[in-house]
Amino acid sequence: MDGHISRYMLYYPATLLRGELIHKHMRSYKNQQYMSQDQQRDYTDQKLRSILAFAKKHSSFYQDRIPELEPGKSAQELLRSIPFLEKSDLINNIDKLVTYKARFSSAKTTGGSTGEPVKLYKNPDALARERVATWRSYGWAGVSIGDSQARFWGVPHGSLDSNKAKLIDFVSNRRRISAFDLAATELRAHYQKIQKFKPKYLYGYVSAIEALTHFVESEGLPRVNSIRCIITTSEVLSEPVRKHIEVVWGVKVFNEYGCGEVGSIAHECEHGRLHVMSDNMFIELVDDDGQPAKTGQIVVTDYFNQATPLIRYKVGDYATMSDEECPCGRTLPVLENVHGRAYDIIKTPSGREIHPESVMYIFEGLQANSGAFSQFQVIQEELNRFKINIVKTGKWSDQLVGSIEAGIQQRIHPDISCEFAFCDAVPREASGKMRVVKSMLR
């Protein structure tokens, strides 16, 4: 379908019927990415004051948590005095958090990766602004609303959910490709579907796009010339994987970071910098003691979700903030790196906590030198016992078992033992995501 027809005849009318005035915000969001520091400071103060006042007045959960704003005190100072909102708070206090369930408010359930689903509500303006910030960022990759997309994602099982997903995909001019079915026969069918559809871009889980990339490369299949870029999301994108995808498809990969509770948090620009959507939210990074830090847990305050205000919400990820200005000229803050999920932090018998990236480096180094596997997964089942799932290629050597175990013992702890399982595909979460490093410890 032509992108202009999709945009003006389907996407805009469908979102308008839901009360999402997307077109209304487009121009201001394009301008806001270049705000001066003074403008950013005033904007942040204004939006924080607004959502804090609203939450205190309308949400019983926040009435006692948010103090009155004292004269001479900035909104950011007030914010730092408010307790963090944990995922458990959102699960256990949703009725107190919710301010209203208007006719157009949308229920959102997220958090399936941890087995702790979270349900909240979003008002139409919050959803519209979330979408506008996302489309603005896709514009950095050369993509517009209505452009055709091949989407590597989970596929609903129930007939009602499946039909709803098909309708949404039609309105959005995209074809859904199952992130669950990645066997060789399915990958061939996925490739043929993409060839026929001729999408302008690929979008979705890193692991699913990488699996198709390995298949295309191993089979010597030609590139799909309609594809102009690839946008990855939901899983960690390592540099070796990024480079591999770019070489095979011949286009640039742009990474996206977000979560279901607040939507898009940061997107990569054409210079590879991960810009925060700071016109929709205020980002803090805090250490384990809850103090401001350059590297720490991500804490988000959503400016516009009045249906379920999220004030100082701990997303469950770690990141590092960058002080460098981006060559693209945009003044939106930059995350230097997103390190991984808090629930996949590796714990050691000696009490240390280690980011999952440390484990991933072991496999990335071996893969770069050997090309011996197409997928891997590390599961910490006990403090001193790891299970390792491997999808072998024809270059696999059993000597790599010792190299992997030695690398884990060196980086994590010498007492760790590893159990290896060789499979056709790494098991996925119910959502379709693949957690490359997964901790079963709580």
N, C-alpha and C positions, 0 to 999 in steps of 0.2 A: 504493500500500500504506500502511496506517495506520502511523504512526511507532512506536507502542508495540509493534505486532506485529513490525515489522522489528527493533527494538532487542532484544527479549527472546526472540524465536523464531529469529532469524537471526544478527544481529551478535554478540551475546554468546556464543552457543554456538559459532559459527565461530572466534572469536578464542580461546575457551577450549580448543578442540581443538588450536590452535597453541601452547598453553602461555602465552598472553598473559592475565594476570589483571587485566584492565582495571578491573573493578568494585572490586577490592581497593584501588586507588589513588585512586579518585574523590574520596572525602571529604578525604583528606589534601591533595590538590592544590588543592581549592577553598579550604582553609584557608591553604595556603602562600602564596597570592597576597597575603595581608595580613600576612605576617610582619614583626615589628619589625626594626630595623637590627641589633640584637644577635642576634636569632634568625637573620637572614640570614647574618651573619658566622660564627656557629657552624656553621650548615648548610653553608656553602661550605667552611669549613676541614675539616669531617668528610668531605664527599664528595670533595674533592680528595685528601686523605690516602688515602682508600680506593682510588680508581682509580689513583693513582700507585703505591701499594704493590702492587696487583694486577698492573699492567702490568710493573713491574720484576721481579716474581717469575715471571710466566707468559709474557711475550713476549720472545723473544731479541733483538728489535729494540731494546727499551727497557732492557735490562739495564745497558748502559754509558751510556746517555743520561740516565737518571734517577739522580742522586746520592742518597746516604743523607740522610734528614732529620735535620739537626743539632739538638741540644737548644736551645730558645729561638728557633728559626727557624719562621716560619709556613709553612703549605702554599703560600700565594701566593708567598712569597719563593723557596721551592724551585722552584715552577713556572717562575718567570721565569729560572731558570738552565738550563732545558732548551731545547735547540734547537727551532726551529719544524719542524713536519711539513708538507712541501710535497706538492702533488698528485703530483709525480714520485716522491716517497718511497713514497706509498701504492701507486702503480702498480708500482714496481720491487721493493718489499720486502714484498708482501702475505703471502707465506708466513712471513716472520719476524714480521710484525705480528700475525697471527692466533694466538690462544691456544688455541682449540678450535672444532670444528665440531659442536656438539651436534645431536642428532636434530631439535630444534625450531629451530635457528639458521637464519635466512633469509639467502640471498645477495641482495645489492642491487647493481645496476649502474647507475651514474649518470655524468653528465658529458658527455652527448652534444652539448651546445651548443658545446663547444670541439673536438670531434673526438677527444678523449682520454678514452675511457670508463674509469671507475674501478669496480672490483669489490671489495666488502667484505662482511663478515658481521655480522649483528646477532642478539644473543641475545634470547629472548622477553621478558624483563623490560625490556630497553631499548626494544623495540618497543612494549610495553604503555604504558610511561611516555611515550613519544613521542606515542602516540595520545591518552592521557589529557590531556596538556598541550594538544594541538590541540583536542580536544572542549571542554575548559574554556574555551578562547579563543573557539570558535564560540558558546559560550553567551553571551558578551558581545554577540554579534550577534543573539541570540534563537534560536539553532539548537541542536537536541539530536541525540544519536545516534539514527539511524533516520529522521530527517526527510528527506523526499524532496528530491533534488538533481538539477539538470541540470548536467552536468559537461562543460565545454569543454576537451578534452584530446586528446592524441595517440591514434590508433587503431592497435593492432598489426596487422601485415599477415599473419603466419603463422597458420595455422589453430589451432595449439596455443595460441599466445599470445592469439589472438583469443577462443577459448573460455574461457581462464582469466580474461581481462578481463571477459567477459560474466558469469561466475559471481561474480566479486568485485563487479561493479556490482549484481547482483541482491541479494547479501547486504547491500550497503550502501544499498539502496533508491535507486539513482540511474540516470539515463539518460545515456549517453556521447554527446556531440555532437562530431563531428570538428573539430579546430582546423585541419585541412588544407583542408577543403572550404568555402570562403567566397565562392564566386561567388553571384550574385543568386539563381539557381534553388535552390542548396543552402541559402542563408540563409532562403529562404521555407520550405523543408522543415524546417529547424531550428526556425523559429518555430512552425510547425504542430505539430511534435513536442512542444515545450514547452507549447503550448496544451492539447494532449491529456493530457499527463502531469500538468500542474498541480503543478510542484515548489514546495517552500517557499522554496528559494533557488537562485541561480545561483552556480556556482563555476568558476574556471579562469583560463586565460591572459587577460591584460588585452586583448591585441590581438584575440582572437577574440570576446570579449564586446563590445568596442567596435565591431567590424565588424557584429555583429548589431544593436547599438544604432543605428548609422547607417542600417541597412536599415529597421528598425522606424520610425524617424523619417521617412525619405524616403518610405516607403510609407503613412505615416499610419495604421499599425496600432495597435490598442488594446493597452493594457498587459495583462499576465497577472496577474490579481488575486490569485492564490495566492502570488505571490512576496513574501516579507517582507524579504529583504536580498540583497545580492550580495557574494561574497567573491572577491577577485582575488589572483592569485599568479603567481610565476615570472618576471614581467616588470615593468619599471619602471611604476608608476602615477603619472602626472603629475596635477597639480591640475585642469588643463582637461579632461582625459579623465575624471577622477573626477566632476567636476560635470556633464559631459555625460551620463554614464551615469545619475547620480542623477536628473537632470531628466527624462530620457526614460522611465525605469522607475518613477520616483516612490518609490524606496526608498534607504536608505543603503548606501554601499559601504564595506566593511571590507577592508583590505589585509593580506596575509599574507606573511611573508618566511621563507625557509628554503632548505635544499639537501638533496639526496638522501643525502649522507653522514651528516648528523646530524638530519635531519628539520626540524621546526618550530623556528625560531630566535626569531622575534618575531611578534606579532599586534597588530592595532589594537583598542583598546577603544572603547566608545561615545563617548568624547571625542576619538577620532582619534589617540591616542598609541600608538606602536609599542612594546609591552612585550616585553622579553626573557624567554624561558622559562628563567629563571635557576635554577629548581629541577631542571633537566635538564642544565645546562651552565654553564661559566664562560666569559665573554666578555672578550676583551682587544681594544683598538684600538691598533695600533702604526704608527709612521711608517716611512719607507723605510729607516731605520737600525735598525728593530726595537725602538725605544724607545716607552714608553707615550705615547699621544697622545689628545687629545679627538676629533680626526678622523683616521682612518687605516684600515689594512686590518683586517678582522675576523679574529680568531684565536679558535678555539673548542676547549675541552676538554670532551669528553662524559663525564659522570659514570657512565653506566650501561652503555655498550657494552663489555662484557668480551670479546666474541668478537673484535672488532677495535678495541682501544683507540685513540682519537684524542686525542692529547695535543698541545696547541698547534697545531692544524691550521689552516692558512691557507685560508679558504673561497674567497678570490678576489674578495671584494667590499670596497668602502669604505663607511664609515658615520661618523656623528657622534653622540656620546653626549650626552644631555641631562641637565642638573643639576636641572631643574624637577620638582616633585612633580606627579603627575597628579591632576586633580579627581576621578577615579573612586575614589580612596582605595587603589588597589592599590600595593603597594610594589615590585613587580617593576621592575627598571631599564628606562629608556626610551631607545630610539634616536631621536634627533631626525630623522635622515634616513639612508636607504640610497642611496648615490650612484651605484652601478652596478658592473658587473663589472670586475675588474682587467684581464681580457683584452680589454676594449673601450675601454680608455683610448686617447685620440687622441694621437699623437706628432707633433711639428712639425719642420720642417727646422732650426729653431734649437735643438732639443733639449728644448723644453718638453713636459710631459705634461699633458693637459687631460681632465677628466672628460667623459663622453659627454653629461651633462646640458646642458653649454654649447652643444652642437650642437642638442639637442632644443628649447631655448628659442627658437631661430631659427624653427623650424617651428611651434611652438605659438603664437608671436606672429602669424605670417602666417595660421595657420588660424583664430585667434580673430577676425581682421579680415576674412577673405575666405571661409572655408569652401570653399576651392578644391580640397581633396584629402581623401580618406578615410583613406589610409595613406601612410606614407613610410618610407624606409630609407636610411641613409647608410653607405656602405662605404668605409673607407680602404684603397685597394688599394696605394698607394705613399705615401711621405712627403708628396709634393706633388700627389697625384691622388686625388680622391674620385669614387665612382660613387653616383648618387642615384636610387633607385627611387621613382616617384610613381604613386599610383592617383588619377587626376583625377576631379573631380566636374564638373557642368555649369557651375560658377562659375569654372573654371580660366581663367587668362589667361597667355599666353606671357611677359608682362612679369615674371611671378613668377620665371622662370628667373634673370634678372639680379639680382633681390632676394635670392634664396637664395644665389647664388654670392657676392654682395657681403657678405652676412651672415657666411658661412663665412670669407671672406678677412679680415673685420674681427675676428672672434672667435678664429680659429685662426692664420692666417698669410697675408700678402698674395700669396704665390707659388703658392697652391693653385689648381688648376684643377678644374672639376667636369664630369662627363659625366652627362647626364640620360637615364634610361630610363623610359618610360611603360608601365605594365603593368596587367593586370586584378587582380592580387593580388601582394603582396610575397612573395617566396620565403621559405619557413620552413626551420628546421633539421630534422634527422631526427627530433627529439623532438616536433616540432609547435610549438615555441616560435618567436617572431619576435624576432630581435635588431634593434632599431630602429637602434642605432648599432653597427657591426661593424668591427673592425680585422682586417685580414689580415696585419698585421706581427707578427713574433715577436721 
